[in-house]
Amino acid sequence: MQAGAIAGAAKRARPPLINRGLLRAIGYLGKQRRTALIAYSSLVIATLAQLAVPQLVQNIIEAVTRGVSAKGVLNLPEIAQPLAAAALGRPLEQLRADYLNAESIILNAALIIIAFALMRGGFSFLQAYMAEKTSQGIAFDLRNEIYAKIQRLSFSYHDRNQTGQLITRAIDDVEKLRLFLAQGLVLAAQAVLLLGATLIILLATNWRLTLAILPVLPIALILFMIFGAISQPLFFQVQARLSRVNTILQENLAGIKVVKAFVRERHEQERFGAAAHDLLEWQLRVGRTFSFLFPLVFLVAQIGQAVILYFGGGQIIGGTLNLGEYQSFSLYLVFVFFPIGQLGFIISLMAQASASAVRVFEILDAKSEVANAPDAVPLGEIKGQVEFRNVTFRYFGSSAPVLSNVSFTAQPGQTVALLGATGSGKTTIINLIPRFYDVSEGAVLIDGVDVRKVTLESLRSQIGIVLQETTLFSGTIRENIAFGKPDASLEEVIAAAQAASAHDFIMSFPQGYDTPVGERGATLSGGQKQRIAIARALLLNPRILILDDSTSSVDLVTEYRIQKALDQLMKGRTSFVIAQRISTVLNADLILVLEKGRIVASGKHEELLETCELYAEIYSSQLVGDAEIDQSIAA
């Protein structure tokens, strides 16, 4: 079903062979103008050197034929020489000169050919290297732009797009574009230059024979258009399926423990195999298309050669074309059919690049639902008052509200606890404070200022967040704690770790704070990762602190220690705490009880225990046991 959806999307988005995205990618040559100018200047010089060779070959052949004919005349008896010279239409003195100069003319022409070959080789190397350098520079620019754009796009964009697809576009699709710019575009430019200059030379030297081969060129152009129209959608389908393969691979690598725990290796292998087989089928379709194209292109070239043999032979027999001129014409004709022979390769690269350009610029042109307003101003140092004013929120593309008409005010320094069943809207509330999403209706205000009117950087820099799903990055423990403040001193890092009850276990490692955490913190336990995440948030000394079920991955003893530390650290800060266990929020200044996206009750513990049946149920099911555990731990 998903494969069908991919095919449908690809079909709807089918772009032309040379589309706006490809032209935009070519425009990136302007950012690499120096190397691009050297590459294409070298291409022109190398091509001109190549065009000089047939004329030099003609000179050699004519020198040889003149020398041979002169030798034949001069070997005759002296009395017969004038008659033979007259028959050839050349004076006897000219024949003697042709005979004596033939060897030097051949030698000079050969040396000039070698010189032109060396020049062509040198400039071809320069052109190839500079074209590669240019394309690598463009790929560098595109990948950096894609990465920067992905970083800026809102959470709703990432909710709708799979990680594997984004990776494919940033890596494989950019590489397809780079290959076209490094090879396909250069070959196309060379083909136009070589074909145009050669046709001019041929028309100037033998226009009748040139007209005989001109009908072949429209046939080649028609082939170019037909196979371009056929192959470009095929490559679009291939890239869509490659994204699917990468998505499955990325998901399985990220969730390998879950796969193994539920013994789903065989099922996941089958799922990956099905996606890989789908990709293989489309790649084979591409292969079949071009397996037919290349022989057809060469057939057209051979037809052109046959036409020249027929008409050229007729001119030689008629005496209007000599052997040297025919050989020169034949060599120039190679420069006409050589670009036609490259047609298939150019089409292949162009079709792939066109499909990839659409996918790359879909990311670069994506609009973020959350961005700085044109008149946004930096948010000054805040006191920490947070107000939700009639807030309603719906996720992108959904009509059902996740939050409905939510209103409350947290005063500076207060601790606000959010309680409710899964899906009640707790996480959505804390996501709206730092503008991970924007409200659908109403407003979120900090110190009376709508968060949509201030810059994202100034807003989020004053909010410390510990998410339910802990994310650590490759590097050391110290680097992870200092992630939001890279210039923090070791003393500051240690102080934050101590406050999060992380210092003791960190120092138990041989390398202490320089201990590598492994990919996604694989070398640490869930509780250790959670405490490092808490230390990371505390290092910023934020005015607003958000703890999204921040003790969910730790044991009871560790939770108790972290909670005691957090009780001290939340003083003076406006804190929002999400916890499934009510024991962590007993001392909150304001408890919000949510159900189906609405606040059904708010107040302190004692008040809610008497007035809110839902809160009383949570208390009865969790608090009594938790309180006994807290007392036993404290004792």
C-alpha positions in Angstrom: 0.0 0.0 0.0 2.8 2.3 0.9 4.7 1.5 -2.3 1.5 2.4 -4.2 1.3 5.7 -2.4 5.0 6.4 -3.3 4.3 5.6 -7.0 1.2 7.8 -7.0 3.0 10.7 -5.4 5.9 10.3 -7.9 3.5 10.2 -10.8 1.7 13.4 -9.7 5.0 15.2 -9.1 6.5 14.0 -12.5 8.6 17.0 -13.7 9.9 17.6 -17.3 13.4 16.5 -18.3 14.8 20.0 -17.9 12.8 21.5 -15.0 13.1 24.6 -12.9 14.9 22.7 -10.2 17.6 21.6 -12.5 18.0 25.1 -13.8 18.3 26.4 -10.2 21.0 23.8 -9.5 22.9 24.9 -12.6 22.6 28.5 -11.2 24.8 27.4 -8.3 27.7 27.5 -10.8 27.7 31.3 -10.0 28.8 30.5 -6.4 31.8 28.6 -7.9 32.4 31.0 -10.7 36.2 31.0 -10.6 36.6 27.2 -10.9 33.6 27.0 -13.3 35.2 29.7 -15.6 38.5 27.8 -15.6 36.8 24.5 -16.3 34.7 25.8 -19.3 37.6 27.9 -20.6 39.8 24.8 -20.6 37.0 22.9 -22.4 36.9 25.5 -25.2 40.7 25.4 -25.6 40.8 21.6 -25.6 37.9 21.4 -28.1 39.6 23.9 -30.4 42.8 21.9 -30.2 40.8 18.8 -31.1 39.2 20.6 -34.1 42.6 21.4 -35.6 43.8 17.8 -35.9 41.7 16.8 -39.0 43.0 19.7 -41.0 46.6 18.7 -40.1 45.8 15.1 -41.1 44.5 16.4 -44.4 47.8 18.3 -44.9 49.8 15.1 -44.2 47.7 13.0 -46.6 47.9 15.7 -49.3 51.7 16.0 -48.8 52.1 12.2 -49.1 49.9 12.0 -52.2 51.7 14.9 -53.8 55.1 13.4 -53.0 54.1 10.0 -54.4 52.7 11.5 -57.6 55.8 13.8 -57.9 58.1 10.9 -57.4 56.3 8.9 -60.1 56.7 11.8 -62.6 60.4 12.4 -61.7 61.2 8.7 -62.2 60.1 9.0 -65.8 62.6 9.7 -68.6 63.3 13.5 -68.8 61.6 13.8 -72.1 58.3 12.4 -70.7 58.4 14.4 -67.4 56.9 17.7 -68.9 54.0 15.7 -70.4 53.3 13.9 -67.2 53.4 17.2 -65.2 51.0 18.8 -67.6 48.7 15.8 -67.2 48.7 16.3 -63.4 48.1 20.0 -63.9 51.2 21.1 -61.9 54.5 22.6 -63.2 57.5 20.4 -63.2 59.3 22.8 -60.7 56.3 22.4 -58.3 56.6 18.6 -58.5 60.3 18.7 -57.7 59.4 21.0 -54.7 56.6 18.7 -53.6 59.0 15.7 -53.7 61.7 17.4 -51.8 59.4 19.0 -49.1 57.1 16.1 -48.6 59.1 14.6 -45.7 59.5 17.9 -43.9 55.8 18.7 -44.3 54.9 15.3 -42.9 57.3 15.7 -40.0 56.1 19.2 -39.2 52.5 18.2 -39.3 53.1 15.2 -37.1 54.9 17.4 -34.5 52.1 19.9 -34.6 49.6 17.1 -34.1 51.6 15.9 -31.1 51.8 19.5 -29.7 48.0 19.9 -30.1 47.5 16.5 -28.5 49.6 17.6 -25.5 47.8 20.9 -25.3 44.4 19.1 -25.5 45.5 16.6 -22.9 46.7 19.3 -20.5 43.6 21.4 -20.8 41.3 18.3 -20.7 42.9 17.4 -17.4 42.4 21.0 -16.1 38.8 21.0 -17.3 38.0 17.6 -15.7 39.7 18.6 -12.4 38.0 22.0 -12.2 34.6 20.6 -13.2 35.0 18.1 -10.4 36.0 20.8 -7.9 33.1 22.9 -9.0 30.6 20.1 -8.6 32.0 19.2 -5.2 31.7 22.8 -4.1 28.1 22.9 -5.3 27.3 19.6 -3.5 29.0 21.1 -0.4 26.8 24.2 -0.6 23.6 22.2 -1.2 24.2 19.8 1.6 24.9 22.7 4.0 21.8 24.5 2.9 19.6 21.4 3.3 21.0 20.7 6.7 20.5 24.3 7.8 17.0 24.3 6.4 16.1 21.0 8.2 17.3 22.5 11.4 15.1 25.5 10.9 11.9 23.7 9.8 9.3 23.3 12.5 8.3 20.1 14.3 5.2 19.7 12.2 7.4 19.3 9.0 9.4 16.5 10.7 6.1 14.9 11.9 5.1 14.6 8.2 8.4 13.5 6.7 10.5 10.4 7.4 14.1 10.7 8.5 15.3 8.2 5.8 13.7 10.3 3.1 15.5 13.4 4.3 18.8 11.5 4.4 18.3 10.3 0.9 17.7 13.8 -0.4 20.7 15.3 1.4 23.1 12.6 0.3 22.0 10.6 -2.8 19.9 13.2 -4.6 22.6 15.8 -4.1 25.2 13.3 -5.5 23.0 12.8 -8.6 23.0 16.6 -9.1 26.7 16.7 -8.6 27.4 14.0 -11.2 25.4 15.9 -13.8 27.2 19.1 -13.1 30.6 17.4 -13.1 30.0 15.2 -16.2 26.6 15.6 -17.9 26.6 19.4 -18.1 30.2 19.4 -19.3 29.5 16.8 -21.9 26.5 18.7 -23.1 28.5 21.9 -23.4 31.2 20.1 -25.2 28.7 18.5 -27.5 27.1 21.8 -28.4 30.5 23.4 -29.0 32.0 20.5 -30.9 28.8 20.0 -33.0 28.3 23.7 -33.8 32.0 24.4 -34.7 32.3 21.2 -36.8 29.1 21.9 -38.8 30.5 25.4 -39.6 33.8 23.9 -40.8 32.0 21.2 -42.8 29.7 23.7 -44.5 32.6 25.9 -45.3 34.6 23.1 -46.8 32.0 20.9 -48.5 28.4 22.1 -48.1 26.9 19.6 -50.5 28.3 16.6 -48.5 27.3 18.3 -45.2 23.7 18.7 -46.3 23.6 14.9 -46.8 24.1 14.2 -43.1 22.0 17.0 -41.7 18.8 15.0 -41.6 20.5 12.6 -39.1 20.7 15.4 -36.5 16.9 15.9 -36.0 16.5 12.2 -35.6 19.1 12.3 -32.7 17.3 15.3 -31.2 14.0 13.4 -31.3 15.6 10.4 -29.6 16.9 12.8 -26.9 13.5 14.1 -26.2 11.7 10.7 -26.3 14.1 8.9 -24.0 14.3 11.9 -21.7 10.5 11.9 -21.3 10.6 8.2 -20.7 13.6 7.9 -18.4 13.1 10.9 -16.1 10.0 9.6 -14.4 11.7 6.3 -14.0 14.5 7.9 -12.1 12.0 9.7 -10.0 10.4 6.4 -9.0 13.9 4.9 -8.3 14.7 7.8 -5.9 11.3 7.5 -4.1 12.0 3.8 -3.6 15.5 4.4 -2.4 14.1 6.7 0.2 11.8 3.9 1.3 14.7 1.5 1.7 16.7 4.1 3.7 13.8 4.8 5.9 13.4 1.1 6.8 17.1 0.8 7.4 17.2 3.9 9.6 14.2 2.8 11.6 15.6 -0.6 12.3 19.0 0.6 13.3 17.4 3.1 15.7 15.1 0.4 17.1 17.3 -2.6 16.9 16.8 -3.4 20.6 13.0 -3.5 20.1 13.3 -5.7 17.0 15.5 -8.2 18.9 13.3 -8.1 22.0 10.2 -9.0 20.1 12.0 -11.5 17.9 11.0 -9.6 14.7 14.3 -10.0 12.8 12.7 -12.2 10.2 9.7 -9.9 9.7 11.9 -6.9 9.4 14.2 -8.7 6.9 11.2 -9.5 4.8 10.0 -5.9 5.0 13.4 -4.6 4.0 13.7 -7.3 1.3 10.3 -6.2 -0.2 11.4 -2.6 -0.4 14.8 -3.6 -1.8 13.0 -5.8 -4.4 10.7 -2.9 -5.4 13.8 -0.7 -5.9 15.5 -3.4 -7.9 12.5 -3.7 -10.3 12.6 0.0 -11.0 16.3 0.0 -11.5 16.0 -2.8 -14.0 13.3 -0.8 -15.9 15.9 2.0 -16.1 18.5 -0.6 -17.3 16.1 -2.0 -20.0 15.4 1.5 -21.3 19.0 2.5 -21.7 20.0 -0.9 -23.0 17.7 -0.1 -25.9 18.7 3.6 -26.2 22.5 3.1 -26.6 22.4 0.7 -29.5 19.7 2.9 -31.2 22.0 6.0 -30.8 24.9 4.2 -32.4 22.7 2.9 -35.2 21.8 6.5 -36.0 25.5 7.3 -36.0 26.3 4.4 -38.3 23.5 5.4 -40.7 25.2 8.8 -40.9 28.6 7.2 -41.7 27.0 5.1 -44.5 25.4 8.2 -46.0 28.8 9.9 -46.1 30.5 6.8 -47.6 28.0 6.8 -50.4 27.9 10.5 -51.2 31.6 11.0 -50.5 32.6 8.1 -52.7 30.5 9.6 -55.5 32.4 13.0 -55.2 35.8 11.2 -55.2 34.8 9.3 -58.3 33.6 12.5 -59.9 36.9 14.2 -59.0 35.4 17.0 -56.9 36.9 15.5 -53.7 40.4 14.3 -53.1 41.5 11.6 -50.6 42.9 14.2 -48.1 39.7 16.2 -48.1 37.6 13.1 -47.7 39.8 11.9 -44.7 39.5 15.3 -43.1 35.8 15.4 -43.7 35.5 11.9 -42.2 37.4 12.9 -39.1 35.3 16.0 -38.7 32.2 13.8 -39.1 33.4 11.8 -36.1 33.0 15.1 -34.1 29.4 15.2 -35.3 28.5 11.7 -34.4 30.6 11.6 -31.2 28.2 13.9 -29.3 25.3 11.8 -30.7 27.0 8.7 -29.3 27.2 10.4 -25.9 23.5 11.2 -26.0 22.5 8.3 -24.0 24.9 9.1 -21.2 23.9 12.7 -21.1 20.2 11.8 -21.0 20.8 9.4 -18.2 22.6 12.0 -16.0 20.2 14.7 -16.9 17.1 12.6 -16.1 18.5 11.6 -12.8 19.5 15.1 -11.9 16.1 16.5 -12.9 14.3 14.0 -10.6 16.7 14.7 -7.8 16.6 18.5 -8.2 12.8 18.4 -7.6 13.4 16.4 -4.4 16.2 18.6 -3.2 14.4 21.9 -3.7 11.2 20.6 -2.2 13.2 20.7 1.1 14.9 24.1 0.4 11.5 25.6 -0.6 9.6 24.1 2.3 7.9 26.7 4.5 8.2 26.4 8.3 4.9 26.8 10.2 6.9 28.3 13.0 9.3 31.1 12.1 10.3 34.6 13.2 7.7 37.2 12.3 9.0 40.0 10.0 8.7 42.4 12.9 9.9 40.0 15.6 12.1 41.6 18.3 14.5 39.9 20.8 12.9 38.9 24.1 14.7 40.7 26.9 15.5 39.1 30.2 12.3 37.6 31.5 10.8 37.3 35.0 9.0 34.1 34.0 5.2 34.7 34.0 3.6 32.3 31.5 0.0 32.7 30.4 -2.2 30.6 28.2 -5.1 32.7 26.9 -7.9 30.7 25.4 -5.5 28.3 23.6 -6.8 25.8 21.0 -4.3 23.7 19.1 -4.6 21.3 16.1 -1.8 19.4 14.5 -1.1 20.1 10.8 -3.8 18.5 8.6 -6.0 17.5 11.5 -9.4 19.0 12.3 -9.7 17.5 15.8 -8.2 19.8 18.5 -5.6 18.4 20.8 -6.2 21.4 23.2 -9.5 23.2 23.5 -9.8 26.7 25.0 -7.0 26.2 27.6 -6.4 29.2 29.9 -4.2 29.5 33.0 -1.4 31.7 34.3 1.8 30.7 36.0 3.4 33.4 38.1 7.2 33.9 38.1 8.9 31.3 40.3 5.8 29.0 40.5 5.9 25.3 39.9 3.1 24.1 37.6 2.4 20.3 37.5 0.5 18.8 34.6 -1.4 15.6 35.3 -3.7 13.5 33.1 -3.9 10.4 31.2 -1.8 9.7 28.1 -3.2 11.9 25.2 -4.7 14.5 27.5 -2.6 17.3 26.1 0.2 17.6 28.7 3.1 17.4 26.3 1.3 19.7 23.8 1.2 22.5 26.4 4.9 22.4 27.1 5.6 22.3 23.3 3.7 25.5 22.8 5.8 27.5 25.4 9.1 27.5 23.4 7.1 27.6 20.1 7.9 24.1 18.9 4.4 24.5 17.5 2.2 27.6 17.2 -1.3 27.8 18.7 -4.2 27.4 16.3 -6.3 29.9 18.3 -5.6 32.1 21.3 -2.2 33.1 22.5 0.8 32.0 24.7 2.3 35.0 26.5 5.5 35.3 28.5 5.7 38.4 30.8 2.6 39.6 28.9 4.3 39.3 25.4 2.9 37.0 22.8 5.7 34.5 22.0 4.9 34.8 18.3 6.1 38.5 18.4 9.7 37.7 19.7 12.6 35.9 18.0 12.8 32.2 18.5 16.5 32.3 19.6 15.8 34.9 22.4 12.8 32.9 23.5 14.3 29.4 23.6 17.6 30.5 25.1 15.7 31.3 28.4 13.9 28.0 28.6 15.5 24.8 29.9 14.0 21.6 28.6 14.3 18.0 29.6 12.3 15.9 27.2 10.7 12.5 28.0 12.8 10.9 25.3 16.4 11.6 26.2 18.7 12.4 23.3 22.5 12.5 23.7 25.0 13.2 21.0 28.3 11.4 20.0 31.0 12.9 22.2 32.0 13.1 25.8 29.8 13.5 28.9 31.1 17.0 29.4 30.3 18.0 25.8 26.7 16.7 26.2 26.1 18.6 29.4 27.6 21.7 27.9 25.6 21.3 24.6 23.6 24.5 25.1 26.6 26.4 26.5 29.7 25.2 24.8 32.0 27.7 26.5 31.0 26.5 30.0 33.9 25.9 32.4 34.5 22.4 33.9 33.4 23.8 37.3 30.1 24.9 35.9 29.6 21.5 34.2 30.4 19.7 37.5 28.0 22.0 39.5 25.1 21.2 37.0 25.9 17.5 37.2 26.0 17.5 41.0 22.6 19.3 41.1 21.2 16.6 38.8 22.7 13.8 41.0 24.9 12.8 38.1 28.4 13.7 39.4 28.9 10.5 41.4 28.3 8.0 38.6 30.2 10.2 36.1 33.3 10.1 38.4 33.0 6.3 38.6 34.0 6.1 35.0 37.8 5.9 34.4 37.7 9.0 32.2 35.2 10.9 34.3 33.7 13.8 32.4 35.7 12.9 29.3 34.0 9.5 29.0 32.5 9.0 25.5 28.8 8.3 25.6 28.5 6.3 22.4 25.9 6.7 19.7 22.7 8.0 21.3 24.2 7.4 24.7 24.3 3.6 24.2 27.0 3.2 26.9 24.8 4.7 29.6 21.7 3.5 31.4 18.4 5.2 31.0 18.6 6.9 34.4 22.2 8.1 33.7 21.1 9.6 30.4 18.2 11.3 32.0 20.3 12.9 34.7 22.8 14.1 32.1 19.9 15.6 30.2 18.7 17.4 33.4 22.2 18.7 34.0 22.3 20.0 30.4 19.1 22.0 31.0 20.3 23.3 34.4 23.6 24.6 33.0 21.7 27.2 31.1 20.3 28.6 34.4 16.9 29.2 32.6 14.1 31.4 33.9 11.6 28.8 32.7 12.2 25.1 33.3 10.3 22.3 31.5 10.5 18.8 32.8 8.6 16.3 30.6 8.3 13.2 32.7 12.0 13.7 33.5 12.2 10.9 36.1 10.4 8.3 34.0 13.6 6.3 33.2 15.1 6.1 36.7 14.6 3.8 39.7 12.8 4.9 42.8 15.9 5.8 44.8 17.4 7.8 42.0 14.0 9.5 41.3 13.9 10.5 44.9 17.4 12.0 44.8 16.7 13.8 41.6 13.4 15.2 42.8 15.0 16.5 46.0 17.6 18.3 43.9 15.0 19.6 41.5 12.9 21.0 44.4 15.8 23.2 45.3 16.7 24.1 41.7 13.1 25.0 40.7 13.0 27.7 43.4 13.0 31.1 41.7 12.2 29.6 38.3 8.9 29.1 36.6 8.8 25.3 36.3 6.4 23.1 34.3 6.6 19.4 35.4 4.9 16.5 33.7 4.9 13.3 35.7 2.8 10.2 35.5 3.5 9.6 39.3 1.7 12.1 41.4 4.3 12.0 44.2 6.6 14.2 42.2 4.1 17.1 42.1 2.7 17.2 45.6 4.5 20.5 46.4 3.5 22.2 43.1 2.1 25.7 43.4 -0.4 25.0 40.7 -1.7 21.6 39.5 -3.5 21.4 36.2 -5.6 18.3 35.7 -6.2 17.6 32.0 -8.7 15.4 30.2 -9.1 15.2 26.5 -7.4 18.5 25.8 -9.2 20.5 28.4 -8.3 21.7 31.9 -10.9 20.0 34.1 -9.5 21.2 37.4 -6.7 23.4 38.7 -5.3 24.3 42.2 -3.2 22.9 44.9 -3.1 19.3 46.1 -5.4 19.7 49.2 -7.9 21.7 47.2 -8.0 19.3 44.3 -8.3 16.3 46.6 -11.6 17.7 47.8 -13.0 19.2 44.6 -11.7 17.0 41.7 -12.9 13.4 41.4 -10.3 12.6 38.7 -7.5 13.9 40.9 -8.8 11.9 43.8 -8.8 8.8 41.7 -5.1 9.4 40.7 -4.3 10.1 44.3 -5.9 6.9 45.5 -4.2 4.7 42.8 -0.7 6.3 43.0 -0.1 8.6 45.9 -0.5 6.2 48.9 2.0 3.8 47.6 4.4 6.5 46.4 4.2 8.3 49.8 5.1 5.1 51.6 8.1 4.6 49.2 9.2 8.1 49.8 9.1 7.6 53.6 11.1 4.4 53.3 13.7 6.0 51.1 14.0 9.1 53.3 14.4 6.8 56.4 
